[in-house]
Amino acid sequence: MDILILQFSLFVLAVILGVELITKVPATLHTPLMSGSNAISGITLVGALLAAGSGDASSLWVSVLGLVAVTLATINVVGGFLVTNRMLRMFQRRG
């Protein structure tokens, strides 16, 4: 029970810290920071793939949560690349 309280407290602290950090980033830096975070999202995707394909047939929850993690990490990576592509098109010369 103590480990559950510790994990929940850490989760709540991470959410609060994440919201505070994101709200303090100016709009001019948000897009470059998001494109830079694609590498972190890629690492998350690899971890999610490992969890989803762990081969532990006795735990359905691991496979289900791994599938959800793969889906969300993929959406994050693809969205980051789309935003980066849009940002780079803004700097191309017209004509």
N, CA, C and O atoms as a MOPAC input file, in Angstrom:
PM7 MOZYME 1SCF
protein

 N      0.82600 1    -1.20800 1     0.00000 1
 C      0.00000 1     0.00000 1     0.00000 1
 C      0.85900 1     1.25800 1     0.00000 1
 O      0.49700 1     2.26400 1    -0.61000 1
 N      2.00900 1     1.19800 1     0.69100 1
 C      2.88200 1     2.36900 1     0.73300 1
 C      3.45200 1     2.70800 1    -0.64200 1
 O      3.60300 1     3.88000 1    -0.98500 1
 N      3.76600 1     1.67900 1    -1.42600 1
 C      4.32300 1     1.92400 1    -2.75700 1
 C      3.27600 1     2.55300 1    -3.67100 1
 O      3.61500 1     3.37500 1    -4.52300 1
 N      2.00400 1     2.17400 1    -3.50200 1
 C      0.93300 1     2.76600 1    -4.29900 1
 C      0.78100 1     4.25000 1    -3.98800 1
 O      0.59400 1     5.05600 1    -4.90000 1
 N      0.85800 1     4.61600 1    -2.73500 1
 C      0.77200 1     6.02600 1    -2.33900 1
 C      1.96500 1     6.80300 1    -2.88600 1
 O      1.81500 1     7.93500 1    -3.34600 1
 N      3.14400 1     6.19900 1    -2.83500 1
 C      4.34400 1     6.84200 1    -3.36600 1
 C      4.22200 1     7.05000 1    -4.87700 1
 O      4.54300 1     8.12900 1    -5.37600 1
 N      3.76900 1     6.04600 1    -5.59900 1
 C      3.61600 1     6.16200 1    -7.04700 1
 C      2.55100 1     7.18600 1    -7.41900 1
 O      2.73700 1     7.96000 1    -8.35800 1
 N      1.44500 1     7.19600 1    -6.69600 1
 C      0.39300 1     8.17700 1    -6.97600 1
 C      0.88100 1     9.59400 1    -6.68500 1
 O      0.59500 1    10.51800 1    -7.44600 1
 N      1.61300 1     9.76600 1    -5.59300 1
 C      2.16000 1    11.09000 1    -5.26100 1
 C      3.13700 1    11.56200 1    -6.32500 1
 O      3.14100 1    12.73600 1    -6.69400 1
 N      3.96700 1    10.64700 1    -6.81700 1
 C      4.91400 1    10.98700 1    -7.87300 1
 C      4.18500 1    11.36500 1    -9.15400 1
 O      4.59200 1    12.29700 1    -9.84800 1
 N      3.11400 1    10.65200 1    -9.47200 1
 C      2.31800 1    10.96500 1   -10.65600 1
 C      1.69200 1    12.35700 1   -10.54500 1
 O      1.74900 1    13.14300 1   -11.49100 1
 N      1.10500 1    12.65500 1    -9.40800 1
 C      0.47800 1    13.96400 1    -9.20500 1
 C      1.53000 1    15.07500 1    -9.28900 1
 O      1.27900 1    16.12000 1    -9.89000 1
 N      2.68700 1    14.85800 1    -8.69800 1
 C      3.77200 1    15.83700 1    -8.77000 1
 C      4.23000 1    16.04700 1   -10.20700 1
 O      4.48500 1    17.18100 1   -10.61100 1
 N      4.33800 1    14.97100 1   -10.98700 1
 C      4.74500 1    15.08800 1   -12.39100 1
 C      3.70900 1    15.85800 1   -13.21000 1
 O      4.07000 1    16.65400 1   -14.07500 1
 N      2.43500 1    15.62500 1   -12.94300 1
 C      1.38000 1    16.35300 1   -13.66000 1
 C      1.44100 1    17.84200 1   -13.33700 1
 O      1.36800 1    18.67700 1   -14.23800 1
 N      1.57300 1    18.17200 1   -12.07200 1
 C      1.64700 1    19.58600 1   -11.66000 1
 C      2.87200 1    20.25500 1   -12.26600 1
 O      2.78100 1    21.36500 1   -12.79200 1
 N      4.01200 1    19.58600 1   -12.19500 1
 C      5.24300 1    20.14900 1   -12.75500 1
 C      5.12800 1    20.31300 1   -14.26400 1
 O      5.55800 1    21.33100 1   -14.80700 1
 N      4.55400 1    19.32700 1   -14.95100 1
 C      4.38300 1    19.41900 1   -16.39500 1
 C      3.48700 1    20.57400 1   -16.80800 1
 O      3.79800 1    21.30100 1   -17.75100 1
 N      2.38800 1    20.74300 1   -16.11200 1
 C      1.47700 1    21.85000 1   -16.42600 1
 C      2.16400 1    23.19500 1   -16.17400 1
 O      2.03200 1    24.11600 1   -16.98100 1
 N      2.88600 1    23.31400 1   -15.07800 1
 C      3.58900 1    24.56600 1   -14.77800 1
 C      4.65200 1    24.87400 1   -15.82500 1
 O      4.79300 1    26.02300 1   -16.24500 1
 N      5.39200 1    23.87100 1   -16.24500 1
 C      6.43600 1    24.10300 1   -17.23900 1
 C      5.85800 1    24.48500 1   -18.58900 1
 O      6.36400 1    25.39400 1   -19.24700 1
 N      4.80900 1    23.80300 1   -19.00600 1
 C      4.23600 1    24.07700 1   -20.32200 1
 C      3.59000 1    25.45500 1   -20.36200 1
 O      3.67700 1    26.14200 1   -21.37900 1
 N      2.94900 1    25.86800 1   -19.28700 1
 C      2.31400 1    27.18500 1   -19.29200 1
 C      3.32000 1    28.31900 1   -19.23600 1
 O      2.98800 1    29.45100 1   -19.58700 1
 N      4.54000 1    28.04300 1   -18.80400 1
 C      5.56200 1    29.09800 1   -18.72300 1
 C      6.37100 1    29.25700 1   -20.01100 1
 O      7.12900 1    30.21800 1   -20.14100 1
 N      6.22400 1    28.32800 1   -20.96800 1
 C      6.98300 1    28.41400 1   -22.21400 1
 C      6.31100 1    29.43000 1   -23.13600 1
 O      5.11100 1    29.33000 1   -23.39100 1
 N      7.07800 1    30.41600 1   -23.64400 1
 C      6.48800 1    31.38200 1   -24.57400 1
 C      6.08400 1    30.71500 1   -25.89000 1
 O      6.63600 1    29.68100 1   -26.26900 1
 N      5.13400 1    31.30800 1   -26.56600 1
 C      4.60600 1    30.72900 1   -27.80500 1
 C      5.68600 1    30.59700 1   -28.87600 1
 O      5.63300 1    29.67400 1   -29.68900 1
 N      6.65800 1    31.49600 1   -28.89000 1
 C      7.70700 1    31.43100 1   -29.91200 1
 C      8.64200 1    30.24400 1   -29.71900 1
 O      9.30500 1    29.82200 1   -30.66700 1
 N      8.70500 1    29.70700 1   -28.51800 1
 C      9.57000 1    28.55600 1   -28.26200 1
 C      8.81800 1    27.23100 1   -28.26200 1
 O      9.44400 1    26.17100 1   -28.25400 1
 N      7.50100 1    27.27000 1   -28.26900 1
 C      6.73500 1    26.03900 1   -28.10700 1
 C      6.96300 1    25.07100 1   -29.27100 1
 O      7.17700 1    23.87900 1   -29.04700 1
 N      6.91800 1    25.56800 1   -30.50800 1
 C      7.06600 1    24.67900 1   -31.65800 1
 C      8.46000 1    24.07000 1   -31.74300 1
 O      8.56500 1    22.86100 1   -31.95400 1
 N      9.54600 1    24.84700 1   -31.58900 1
 C     10.87300 1    24.20600 1   -31.60900 1
 C     11.07100 1    23.20700 1   -30.47000 1
 O     11.72500 1    22.18200 1   -30.66100 1
 N     10.52500 1    23.48400 1   -29.31000 1
 C     10.64900 1    22.53000 1   -28.21500 1
 C      9.85300 1    21.26700 1   -28.48800 1
 O     10.27800 1    20.17000 1   -28.12600 1
 N      8.69800 1    21.41700 1   -29.12500 1
 C      7.89500 1    20.24700 1   -29.44000 1
 C      8.60300 1    19.37500 1   -30.46800 1
 O      8.58900 1    18.14900 1   -30.36400 1
 N      9.22200 1    20.00700 1   -31.46000 1
 C      9.92700 1    19.20000 1   -32.45300 1
 C     11.14000 1    18.52200 1   -31.83800 1
 O     11.50800 1    17.42400 1   -32.25600 1
 N     11.75600 1    19.14300 1   -30.86900 1
 C     12.88500 1    18.51700 1   -30.18400 1
 C     12.46900 1    17.37400 1   -29.29000 1
 O     13.26900 1    16.48000 1   -29.01300 1
 N     11.24000 1    17.38800 1   -28.83600 1
 C     10.77600 1    16.32100 1   -27.95100 1
 C     10.37300 1    15.06200 1   -28.70500 1
 O      9.99400 1    14.07000 1   -28.08300 1
 N     10.44900 1    15.08200 1   -30.04300 1
 C     10.14000 1    13.88000 1   -30.81300 1
 C     11.08800 1    12.74100 1   -30.47700 1
 O     10.69100 1    11.57700 1   -30.52300 1
 N     12.32700 1    13.05400 1   -30.14200 1
 C     13.27200 1    11.99800 1   -29.77500 1
 C     12.82300 1    11.31000 1   -28.49200 1
 O     12.92300 1    10.08900 1   -28.37600 1
 N     12.33500 1    12.07500 1   -27.54000 1
 C     11.84200 1    11.50200 1   -26.28700 1
 C     10.59800 1    10.65800 1   -26.55300 1
 O     10.43000 1     9.58900 1   -25.96600 1
 N      9.73300 1    11.14100 1   -27.43500 1
 C      8.53600 1    10.37300 1   -27.77300 1
 C      8.90100 1     9.08700 1   -28.49200 1
 O      8.22700 1     8.06900 1   -28.33100 1
 N      9.95700 1     9.12700 1   -29.27800 1
 C     10.42600 1     7.91500 1   -29.94000 1
 C     10.90500 1     6.88100 1   -28.93700 1
 O     10.66200 1     5.68700 1   -29.10600 1
 N     11.58300 1     7.33500 1   -27.89500 1
 C     12.03400 1     6.42500 1   -26.84000 1
 C     10.82200 1     5.84200 1   -26.10900 1
 O     10.80900 1     4.66200 1   -25.76100 1
 N      9.81200 1     6.67200 1   -25.88200 1
 C      8.58000 1     6.20000 1   -25.26100 1
 C      7.91100 1     5.14200 1   -26.12500 1
 O      7.38400 1     4.15300 1   -25.61600 1
 N      7.93700 1     5.35800 1   -27.43100 1
 C      7.33600 1     4.39700 1   -28.34800 1
 C      8.06800 1     3.05400 1   -28.29300 1
 O      7.42700 1     2.00300 1   -28.32100 1
 N      9.37800 1     3.07700 1   -28.21700 1
 C     10.14200 1     1.82700 1   -28.11700 1
 C      9.79400 1     1.09800 1   -26.81600 1
 O      9.61000 1    -0.11900 1   -26.82000 1
 N      9.70500 1     1.82800 1   -25.71400 1
 C      9.32200 1     1.21200 1   -24.44500 1
 C      7.92000 1     0.64000 1   -24.47900 1
 O      7.66300 1    -0.42300 1   -23.91400 1
 N      7.01400 1     1.34000 1   -25.13900 1
 C      5.63700 1     0.85400 1   -25.25700 1
 C      5.58000 1    -0.41000 1   -26.11200 1
 O      4.82600 1    -1.33500 1   -25.81000 1
 N      6.37200 1    -0.44700 1   -27.16600 1
 C      6.42100 1    -1.65600 1   -27.99900 1
 C      6.96700 1    -2.84300 1   -27.20400 1
 O      6.47900 1    -3.96400 1   -27.34200 1
 N      7.97300 1    -2.59500 1   -26.38100 1
 C      8.51400 1    -3.66700 1   -25.54700 1
 C      7.47900 1    -4.16800 1   -24.54100 1
 O      7.38500 1    -5.36900 1   -24.28500 1
 N      6.70400 1    -3.24200 1   -23.97300 1
 C      5.67600 1    -3.64200 1   -23.01200 1
 C      4.54800 1    -4.40900 1   -23.68700 1
 O      4.04800 1    -5.39700 1   -23.14900 1
 N      4.14800 1    -3.94300 1   -24.87700 1
 C      3.04100 1    -4.59600 1   -25.57400 1
 C      3.42300 1    -5.99700 1   -26.03400 1
 O      2.57800 1    -6.89200 1   -26.05000 1
 N      4.67100 1    -6.19800 1   -26.40500 1
 C      5.09500 1    -7.49700 1   -26.89400 1
 C      5.92500 1    -8.26300 1   -25.88700 1
 O      6.82700 1    -9.01000 1   -26.26500 1
 N      5.63200 1    -8.08800 1   -24.61300 1
 C      6.45600 1    -8.71600 1   -23.57600 1
 C      6.35200 1   -10.23400 1   -23.57700 1
 O      7.22800 1   -10.90900 1   -23.03800 1
 N      5.30500 1   -10.77700 1   -24.16700 1
 C      5.15200 1   -12.22200 1   -24.24100 1
 C      4.63000 1   -12.85400 1   -22.96600 1
 O      4.56100 1   -14.07800 1   -22.86300 1
 N      4.26500 1   -12.03700 1   -21.99800 1
 C      3.72400 1   -12.55200 1   -20.74200 1
 C      2.23200 1   -12.80400 1   -20.94400 1
 O      1.41200 1   -11.90300 1   -20.76700 1
 N      1.89000 1   -14.03300 1   -21.31500 1
 C      0.49800 1   -14.36200 1   -21.65200 1
 C     -0.40800 1   -14.35000 1   -20.43100 1
 O     -1.62800 1   -14.25800 1   -20.57200 1
 N      0.15900 1   -14.44100 1   -19.24000 1
 C     -0.67500 1   -14.47900 1   -18.04200 1
 C     -1.21400 1   -13.10500 1   -17.66900 1
 O     -2.15400 1   -13.00800 1   -16.88100 1
 N     -0.64100 1   -12.04600 1   -18.21800 1
 C     -1.07100 1   -10.70100 1   -17.85700 1
 C     -1.66200 1    -9.98900 1   -19.07000 1
 O     -0.93700 1    -9.44000 1   -19.90000 1
 N     -2.97100 1   -10.00700 1   -19.15700 1
 C     -3.65500 1    -9.32200 1   -20.25100 1
 C     -3.52100 1    -7.80800 1   -20.11000 1
 O     -3.45400 1    -7.08700 1   -21.10500 1
 N     -3.48200 1    -7.33500 1   -18.86600 1
 C     -3.39200 1    -5.88500 1   -18.63000 1
 C     -2.11400 1    -5.28700 1   -19.19200 1
 O     -2.12300 1    -4.16400 1   -19.69500 1
 N     -1.02300 1    -6.02100 1   -19.11100 1
 C      0.24400 1    -5.52500 1   -19.65400 1
 C      0.12200 1    -5.32300 1   -21.15800 1
 O      0.57400 1    -4.30800 1   -21.68900 1
 N     -0.48000 1    -6.27300 1   -21.83600 1
 C     -0.65100 1    -6.15700 1   -23.28300 1
 C     -1.61100 1    -5.03300 1   -23.65200 1
 O     -1.36500 1    -4.29300 1   -24.60400 1
 N     -2.70100 1    -4.90000 1   -22.90500 1
 C     -3.68100 1    -3.84300 1   -23.20000 1
 C     -3.07100 1    -2.47000 1   -22.95200 1
 O     -3.19300 1    -1.57700 1   -23.79000 1
 N     -2.42000 1    -2.29500 1   -21.81200 1
 C     -1.78700 1    -0.99900 1   -21.52200 1
 C     -0.64000 1    -0.71600 1   -22.48400 1
 O     -0.40400 1     0.43600 1   -22.84800 1
 N      0.07200 1    -1.75700 1   -22.89500 1
 C      1.12500 1    -1.58100 1   -23.89100 1
 C      0.56000 1    -1.12000 1   -25.22000 1
 O      1.14100 1    -0.25400 1   -25.87400 1
 N     -0.57000 1    -1.69100 1   -25.63000 1
 C     -1.22000 1    -1.26700 1   -26.87200 1
 C     -1.68200 1     0.18300 1   -26.79000 1
 O     -1.50500 1     0.94600 1   -27.74000 1
 N     -2.26800 1     0.56100 1   -25.67000 1
 C     -2.69000 1     1.95500 1   -25.48200 1
 C     -1.47300 1     2.88400 1   -25.52100 1
 O     -1.52700 1     3.95400 1   -26.12600 1
 N     -0.37600 1     2.47300 1   -24.87400 1
 C      0.83400 1     3.29400 1   -24.86600 1
 C      1.41500 1     3.42800 1   -26.27300 1
 O      1.87400 1     4.50400 1   -26.65700 1
 N      1.39700 1     2.34100 1   -27.03900 1
 C      1.89600 1     2.39800 1   -28.42500 1
 C      1.04700 1     3.36400 1   -29.24600 1
 O      1.57900 1     4.16800 1   -30.01100 1
 N     -0.26000 1     3.28500 1   -29.09000 1
 C     -1.16100 1     4.16200 1   -29.84300 1
 C     -0.92200 1     5.62800 1   -29.49700 1
 O     -0.79100 1     6.46100 1   -30.39400 1
 N     -0.86300 1     5.95000 1   -28.21100 1
 C     -0.68200 1     7.34400 1   -27.79900 1
 C      0.70500 1     7.87200 1   -28.17100 1
 O      0.83500 1     9.02100 1   -28.59200 1
 N      1.73400 1     7.04800 1   -28.02000 1
 C      3.07700 1     7.49500 1   -28.37900 1
 C      3.19700 1     7.70600 1   -29.88700 1
 O      3.87900 1     8.63000 1   -30.33100 1
 N      2.54300 1     6.86300 1   -30.67100 1
 C      2.56900 1     7.03400 1   -32.12300 1
 C      1.87400 1     8.31800 1   -32.53100 1
 O      2.36900 1     9.04400 1   -33.39300 1
 N      0.73400 1     8.60600 1   -31.92100 1
 C      0.02800 1     9.86500 1   -32.20700 1
 C      0.91200 1    11.05000 1   -31.85300 1
 O      0.94800 1    12.03600 1   -32.59000 1
 N      1.62000 1    10.96900 1   -30.73900 1
 C      2.49300 1    12.05000 1   -30.31000 1
 C      3.65000 1    12.25300 1   -31.27800 1
 O      3.97400 1    13.39100 1   -31.62000 1
 N      4.27600 1    11.17200 1   -31.72500 1
 C      5.40200 1    11.28300 1   -32.65000 1
 C      4.94800 1    11.84200 1   -33.99700 1
 O      5.58000 1    12.75100 1   -34.53500 1
 N      3.85800 1    11.30500 1   -34.54400 1
 C      3.36300 1    11.77600 1   -35.84400 1
 C      2.93300 1    13.23800 1   -35.75100 1
 O      3.23600 1    14.02600 1   -36.64700 1
 N      2.23900 1    13.60500 1   -34.69100 1
 C      1.84000 1    15.00900 1   -34.51200 1
 C      3.03400 1    15.93100 1   -34.40100 1
 O      3.02100 1    17.03600 1   -34.94300 1
 N      4.06800 1    15.48700 1   -33.70200 1
 C      5.28000 1    16.29500 1   -33.58500 1
 C      5.94600 1    16.51000 1   -34.92800 1
 O      6.39800 1    17.61500 1   -35.22700 1
 N      6.01300 1    15.46200 1   -35.74400 1
 C      6.61000 1    15.61500 1   -37.06600 1
 C      5.77000 1    16.51200 1   -37.96500 1
 O      6.31800 1    17.28400 1   -38.75200 1
 N      4.44600 1    16.42200 1   -37.85900 1
 C      3.58700 1    17.30000 1   -38.66000 1
 C      3.77400 1    18.76200 1   -38.27300 1
 O      3.82400 1    19.63500 1   -39.14000 1
 N      3.87700 1    19.02900 1   -36.98200 1
 C      4.08800 1    20.40300 1   -36.52600 1
 C      5.46100 1    20.89800 1   -36.96200 1
 O      5.59800 1    22.05000 1   -37.37300 1
 N      6.47300 1    20.05000 1   -36.87800 1
 C      7.81300 1    20.43400 1   -37.30800 1
 C      7.83700 1    20.72700 1   -38.80200 1
 O      8.44600 1    21.70500 1   -39.23600 1
 N      7.17500 1    19.88300 1   -39.59100 1
 C      7.11100 1    20.11600 1   -41.02800 1
 C      6.42400 1    21.44000 1   -41.34000 1
 O      6.86700 1    22.18200 1   -42.21700 1
 N      5.36400 1    21.73100 1   -40.63500 1
 C      4.65800 1    23.00200 1   -40.84900 1
 C      5.53700 1    24.18600 1   -40.46600 1
 O      5.54100 1    25.21200 1   -41.14600 1
 N      6.28000 1    24.03700 1   -39.37200 1
 C      7.16900 1    25.10800 1   -38.94100 1
 C      8.26900 1    25.34000 1   -39.97800 1
 O      8.59500 1    26.48700 1   -40.28400 1
 N      8.83600 1    24.27900 1   -40.51300 1
 C      9.90700 1    24.43000 1   -41.50400 1
 C      9.39900 1    25.01900 1   -42.80900 1
 O     10.13400 1    25.73800 1   -43.48600 1
 N      8.14900 1    24.72500 1   -43.17700 1
 C      7.57800 1    25.32700 1   -44.38400 1
 C      7.40900 1    26.83600 1   -44.23100 1
 O      7.41200 1    27.56100 1   -45.22700 1
 N      7.26100 1    27.31400 1   -43.00800 1
 C      7.12300 1    28.75500 1   -42.79200 1
 C      8.40900 1    29.50000 1   -43.15900 1
 O      8.36500 1    30.68800 1   -43.48100 1
 N      9.55600 1    28.80600 1   -43.11400 1
 C     10.83300 1    29.45400 1   -43.36100 1
 C     11.32700 1    29.25900 1   -44.80500 1
 O     12.40200 1    29.74700 1   -45.15200 1
 N     10.57400 1    28.56700 1   -45.63100 1
 C     10.97400 1    28.38100 1   -47.02200 1
 C     10.65800 1    29.62800 1   -47.81600 1
 O      9.70100 1    30.34700 1   -47.53100 1
 N     11.49300 1    29.87000 1   -48.82900 1
 C     11.25500 1    31.02800 1   -49.69900 1
 C     10.09700 1    30.73600 1   -50.62700 1
 O      9.90900 1    29.61500 1   -51.09900 1
 N      9.33900 1    31.76700 1   -50.86900 1
 C      8.19800 1    31.64100 1   -51.77500 1
 C      8.68300 1    31.90700 1   -53.19900 1
 O      9.58000 1    32.71900 1   -53.42400 1
 N      8.08100 1    31.21600 1   -54.14000 1
 C      8.38700 1    31.58100 1   -55.50100 1
 C      8.94000 1    30.49700 1   -56.26800 1
 O      9.24700 1    30.67000 1   -57.44800 1

